[in-house]
Every structure is written in structure tokens, then in C-alpha cells.
Amino acid sequence: MPSSRRKQFDPITHELVPKHEVLPLEEAVKVLRELGIHPQKLPWIKASDPIVQQLKAKPGDIIKIERISPFGTKVVTYRFVVVG
């Protein structure tokens, strides 16, 4: 298939990729206050990550990730976007 007709992979809509969203500043501050940490203490995700690029997140943003655990419960995690 010619490359001009090849469909690009969209990580946001793939069924195996959990829901990702960039937190608004007010919500990010609230989450950090509840956790009692600075953003740099969150697990990091590089700005070069395809999902980060798709979301148009910038270094310093916090990404909320929602997964369904093997037990069927919703698990929320956060990542701090860093240069890379």
C-alpha cells in the first residue's frame, strides 16, 4: 500500500490504550494538594510519547490516566510531562 494511503495509528482511540487527559491547572493543583506532593514526584512521561503528542501536552502538564483493573475497578494514575 502506498505510504500516502496508509492510515496513521491513533493511540487515543486504540482499544488497549487507557483513557488519558491533560488536567486543567486548577484540578492539577487540587490533586497535588490531596496527594501532598510536588509534581516532580509523580511518575514521569516524556513529551515525545505518542499519546502526549496527540494530547498536545507540554512539559509541566499533568496527565490523568484511567484504567480498569483486572477486578473491574477504575484505577486513576497521574504522570508529569517532562522534556524528552
Contacts in CASP RR format, 6 or more apart in sequence:
PFRMAT RR
TARGET T0000
AUTHOR 0000-0000-0000
METHOD contacts of the structure
MODEL  1
MPSSRRKQFDPITHELVPKHEVLPLEEAVKVLRELGIHPQKLPWIKASDP
IVQQLKAKPGDIIKIERISPFGTKVVTYRFVVVG
9 50 0 8 1.000
10 54 0 8 1.000
11 17 0 8 1.000
11 50 0 8 1.000
11 51 0 8 1.000
11 54 0 8 1.000
12 20 0 8 1.000
12 51 0 8 1.000
12 54 0 8 1.000
12 55 0 8 1.000
17 51 0 8 1.000
18 65 0 8 1.000
18 66 0 8 1.000
18 67 0 8 1.000
18 68 0 8 1.000
19 65 0 8 1.000
19 66 0 8 1.000
20 51 0 8 1.000
20 55 0 8 1.000
20 63 0 8 1.000
20 64 0 8 1.000
20 65 0 8 1.000
21 55 0 8 1.000
21 63 0 8 1.000
21 64 0 8 1.000
22 55 0 8 1.000
22 56 0 8 1.000
22 57 0 8 1.000
22 61 0 8 1.000
22 62 0 8 1.000
22 63 0 8 1.000
22 64 0 8 1.000
23 31 0 8 1.000
23 61 0 8 1.000
23 62 0 8 1.000
23 63 0 8 1.000
23 64 0 8 1.000
23 78 0 8 1.000
28 39 0 8 1.000
28 61 0 8 1.000
28 62 0 8 1.000
31 62 0 8 1.000
31 64 0 8 1.000
31 78 0 8 1.000
32 38 0 8 1.000
32 39 0 8 1.000
32 62 0 8 1.000
39 60 0 8 1.000
39 62 0 8 1.000
39 80 0 8 1.000
40 80 0 8 1.000
42 62 0 8 1.000
42 78 0 8 1.000
42 79 0 8 1.000
42 80 0 8 1.000
43 77 0 8 1.000
43 78 0 8 1.000
43 79 0 8 1.000
43 80 0 8 1.000
44 79 0 8 1.000
44 80 0 8 1.000
44 81 0 8 1.000
44 82 0 8 1.000
45 52 0 8 1.000
45 63 0 8 1.000
45 79 0 8 1.000
45 80 0 8 1.000
45 81 0 8 1.000
45 82 0 8 1.000
46 52 0 8 1.000
46 81 0 8 1.000
46 82 0 8 1.000
46 83 0 8 1.000
46 84 0 8 1.000
47 53 0 8 1.000
47 57 0 8 1.000
47 58 0 8 1.000
47 59 0 8 1.000
47 81 0 8 1.000
47 82 0 8 1.000
47 83 0 8 1.000
47 84 0 8 1.000
48 84 0 8 1.000
51 63 0 8 1.000
52 63 0 8 1.000
52 81 0 8 1.000
55 63 0 8 1.000
57 63 0 8 1.000
57 81 0 8 1.000
58 81 0 8 1.000
59 81 0 8 1.000
59 82 0 8 1.000
59 83 0 8 1.000
60 80 0 8 1.000
60 81 0 8 1.000
60 82 0 8 1.000
61 80 0 8 1.000
61 81 0 8 1.000
62 78 0 8 1.000
62 79 0 8 1.000
62 80 0 8 1.000
62 81 0 8 1.000
63 78 0 8 1.000
63 79 0 8 1.000
63 80 0 8 1.000
63 81 0 8 1.000
64 76 0 8 1.000
64 77 0 8 1.000
64 78 0 8 1.000
65 76 0 8 1.000
65 77 0 8 1.000
65 78 0 8 1.000
65 79 0 8 1.000
66 74 0 8 1.000
66 75 0 8 1.000
66 76 0 8 1.000
67 74 0 8 1.000
67 75 0 8 1.000
67 77 0 8 1.000
68 74 0 8 1.000
68 75 0 8 1.000
69 75 0 8 1.000
END
